[in-house]
């Protein structure tokens, strides 16, 4: 238990790993004017989800959290997440439950209290500042998770108007069951989309266009609006596997993009 800002949640004997069936419960008592908690994942390795994105063996959960059901697998480098905790029960309780399946597990997560005056927009699970960076789904390199519902938000930087997104690696989010919504223009897209919404698929595989609801995405892709950019990511519990496979991409799952903000 802790009531100190910038508390670290760490697994037993970190950075060593462990392979036991156990439950770790960690509680953070928040200061009065705390609207959000920011989690910075300095290390997180646990048994990965199945092909449907379900965490059947290991589960990291936060009581009352609505942006994800649970986390498992591996966190991308420098991955962060914001929890909206205003009005939630205090303290915030974190649980890390592991099964008896043998696996080398460990985690180290920094928890920061964000005052209401400094909070990021509601619904943003991730919030990026600066003129460039990388966005990745949790457990990228494996199957993407079921049960997430959050915005990937970008601060409007000074003298920057549009944003260019390029694929950093093979990417796939299944439509229509799951969503990775890019509110950008249709520059060069072979399939008309009057909503100006793009979905992200494996290696720009045009064969997927055989499905009426699917469209390939261009890379690079530049936004049209001069306002702040929000990408929405939502995954559901369905019978479709959270990956796509072909000769160029044996197991393509999740997303990996680079962003660069452009001068006005």
C-alpha positions in Angstrom: 0.0 0.0 0.0 1.2 3.5 -0.8 0.0 7.1 -0.7 3.1 8.5 -2.2 3.2 10.1 -5.7 5.6 8.4 -8.2 5.2 5.0 -6.5 6.6 1.9 -8.4 4.6 -1.3 -8.6 7.2 -4.1 -8.9 7.1 -7.9 -9.0 8.9 -10.0 -6.4 12.7 -9.6 -6.6 12.6 -7.5 -9.7 14.4 -7.5 -12.2 14.5 -11.2 -11.6 11.6 -13.2 -12.9 9.2 -15.6 -11.2 7.0 -18.5 -12.3 4.6 -19.0 -9.5 0.8 -19.0 -9.2 0.1 -16.0 -7.1 -1.9 -12.8 -6.6 -0.2 -9.5 -6.0 -2.5 -6.8 -4.7 -1.2 -3.2 -4.6 -3.2 -0.2 -3.5 -2.5 3.5 -4.2 -4.3 6.0 -2.0 -4.7 9.1 -4.1 -4.3 12.7 -3.1 -7.5 14.8 -2.9 -7.1 16.7 -6.2 -6.2 13.6 -8.3 -8.2 13.2 -11.5 -6.0 10.6 -13.2 -3.2 8.1 -12.7 -0.5 7.8 -15.3 1.1 4.3 -15.5 4.6 4.2 -17.1 5.5 0.6 -17.9 9.3 0.3 -17.5 9.0 -3.4 -17.8 6.1 -5.8 -18.1 6.3 -9.5 -19.1 3.6 -12.1 -18.5 2.0 -15.1 -20.1 0.5 -13.8 -23.4 -3.1 -13.8 -24.5 -4.6 -16.4 -26.7 -5.4 -15.8 -30.4 -8.7 -14.1 -29.5 -6.8 -11.6 -27.2 -8.0 -13.1 -23.9 -5.8 -13.3 -20.9 -6.5 -16.8 -19.7 -3.4 -17.4 -17.5 -2.1 -14.0 -16.3 -4.2 -10.9 -15.7 -3.2 -7.4 -14.6 -6.4 -5.5 -13.6 -7.4 -2.2 -12.1 -10.5 -2.1 -10.0 -13.1 0.2 -11.6 -11.1 0.7 -14.8 -13.2 1.0 -18.0 -10.6 1.4 -20.7 -9.4 -2.1 -20.5 -10.6 -5.4 -19.0 -7.1 -6.6 -18.3 -3.6 -6.6 -19.6 -1.2 -9.5 -20.3 1.7 -10.3 -22.6 4.5 -7.8 -23.0 4.4 -4.0 -22.9 6.1 -2.2 -25.7 9.1 0.0 -24.8 8.1 3.1 -22.9 4.4 2.3 -23.0 2.1 4.5 -20.9 -1.5 4.6 -20.0 -3.9 7.1 -18.2 -6.6 5.9 -15.8 -9.5 8.2 -15.1 -10.0 8.0 -11.4 -12.1 11.0 -10.4 -15.1 9.8 -8.6 -13.7 6.2 -8.3 -13.3 4.5 -5.0 -10.1 5.5 -3.2 -7.6 3.8 -3.0 -7.1 2.5 -6.5 -6.4 -1.2 -6.4 -4.1 -3.0 -8.8 -4.1 -6.8 -9.0 -1.6 -9.0 -10.8 -2.8 -12.6 -10.9 -0.6 -15.4 -12.4 -1.5 -19.1 -13.0 0.6 -22.2 -12.4 1.7 -22.3 -16.0 5.5 -22.0 -16.2 6.6 -18.6 -17.6 9.2 -16.0 -16.7 7.2 -13.1 -15.3 8.1 -9.6 -14.1 6.9 -6.1 -14.0 7.8 -2.5 -13.0 5.2 0.2 -13.4 5.6 3.8 -12.2 2.3 5.4 -11.0 2.0 9.2 -11.1 -0.9 11.2 -9.7 -2.2 13.8 -12.2 -3.9 16.8 -10.7 -7.3 17.8 -12.2 -5.8 21.0 -13.6 -3.2 19.0 -15.5 -5.3 16.1 -16.7 -5.4 14.9 -20.3 -8.7 14.9 -22.1 -11.2 12.3 -20.9 -11.2 9.0 -22.7 -7.5 9.2 -23.7 -5.7 6.1 -22.6 -2.5 7.4 -24.2 -1.5 11.0 -24.6 1.6 12.0 -26.7 3.5 15.2 -26.6 6.4 16.4 -28.8 6.7 16.5 -32.6 7.3 12.8 -33.3 7.1 9.4 -31.7 5.9 5.9 -31.9 2.5 4.3 -31.1 2.1 0.6 -30.6 -0.6 -1.8 -29.3 0.0 -3.6 -26.0 1.7 -7.0 -26.7 2.7 -5.9 -30.2 4.6 -8.8 -31.7 1.9 -11.1 -30.3 -1.9 -11.1 -30.4 -3.6 -7.7 -29.6 -5.9 -7.7 -26.6 -9.6 -8.1 -26.3 -11.6 -5.6 -24.2 -9.8 -2.3 -24.7 -11.7 1.0 -25.4 -9.6 4.1 -25.4 -8.3 7.1 -27.4 -4.7 7.6 -28.5 -4.5 11.3 -28.2 -1.9 13.9 -29.4 -1.2 17.3 -28.0 -1.6 20.2 -30.5 2.0 21.4 -30.8 3.0 25.0 -31.5 3.2 25.9 -35.2 2.2 22.4 -36.2 -1.0 21.8 -38.2 -1.2 18.3 -39.6 0.2 14.9 -38.7 1.8 12.2 -40.9 1.5 8.6 -39.9 3.7 5.8 -41.3 3.7 2.1 -40.6 6.6 1.1 -38.4 5.8 -2.6 -38.7 3.2 -5.1 -39.8 -0.2 -4.1 -38.5 -3.7 -5.5 -38.4 -6.9 -4.8 -36.5 -9.9 -6.8 -37.6 -13.0 -5.0 -38.8 -15.9 -4.8 -38.1 -15.5 -6.6 -34.8 -12.6 -4.4 -33.6 -11.7 -0.9 -34.3 -8.6 1.2 -35.0 -10.1 4.5 -36.2 -8.0 7.0 -38.0 -9.9 10.2 -38.6 -7.9 11.2 -41.7 -8.6 12.0 -45.3 -8.9 9.6 -48.1 -5.8 10.6 -50.1 -5.2 7.9 -52.7 -7.4 5.3 -51.0 -8.8 3.0 -53.6 -12.1 2.5 -51.7 -14.3 5.5 -51.1 -15.2 6.2 -47.5 -17.5 9.1 -46.9 -16.9 9.1 -43.2 -13.2 9.9 -43.6 -12.3 6.9 -41.4 -9.5 4.5 -42.1 -9.0 1.0 -40.7 -5.5 -0.5 -40.3 -4.7 -3.9 -41.9 -1.8 -6.2 -42.4 0.9 -4.9 -44.7 -1.6 -2.9 -46.8 -2.9 -6.2 -48.1 -5.3 -5.2 -50.9 -6.8 -8.7 -51.0 -8.7 -7.7 -47.8 -10.7 -5.2 -49.9 -12.7 -8.2 -51.1 -14.7 -7.7 -47.9 -17.2 -4.8 -48.2 -16.4 -3.3 -44.9 -12.6 -3.3 -45.3 -10.3 -0.7 -46.8 -6.6 -0.6 -47.1 -4.6 2.2 -45.5 -2.0 4.3 -47.2 1.5 4.7 -45.7 2.5 7.5 -45.2 -0.9 9.1 -44.5 -1.4 12.7 -43.6 -4.3 14.2 -41.7 -6.4 16.9 -43.3 -7.7 18.6 -40.1 -5.5 21.2 -38.4 -7.0 20.3 -35.0 -5.9 17.8 -32.4 -5.6 14.1 -33.5 -7.3 11.3 -31.7 -7.1 7.7 -32.9 -9.7 5.4 -31.3 -8.9 1.7 -30.4 -11.7 -0.6 -29.3 -11.8 -4.4 -29.3 -14.7 -6.7 -28.6 -15.4 -10.3 -27.5 -16.1 -12.1 -30.7 -15.3 -15.4 -32.5 -12.7 -13.9 -34.9 -9.0 -14.4 -34.2 -7.1 -11.2 -33.5 -4.5 -11.7 -36.3 -4.2 -12.1 -40.0 -1.8 -14.4 -41.7 -0.3 -14.6 -45.2 3.1 -15.2 -46.8 4.3 -11.7 -46.1 3.0 -11.6 -42.6 2.8 -15.0 -40.8 1.2 -13.5 -37.7 0.1 -9.9 -38.1 -1.6 -8.4 -35.1 -2.0 -5.0 -33.5 -0.5 -1.8 -34.7 2.8 0.0 -35.0 3.0 3.5 -36.4 5.3 6.4 -36.4 3.9 9.9 -36.2 5.4 13.3 -37.2 3.6 16.6 -36.8 4.0 19.0 -39.8 4.6 22.7 -39.9 1.6 24.9 -40.8 
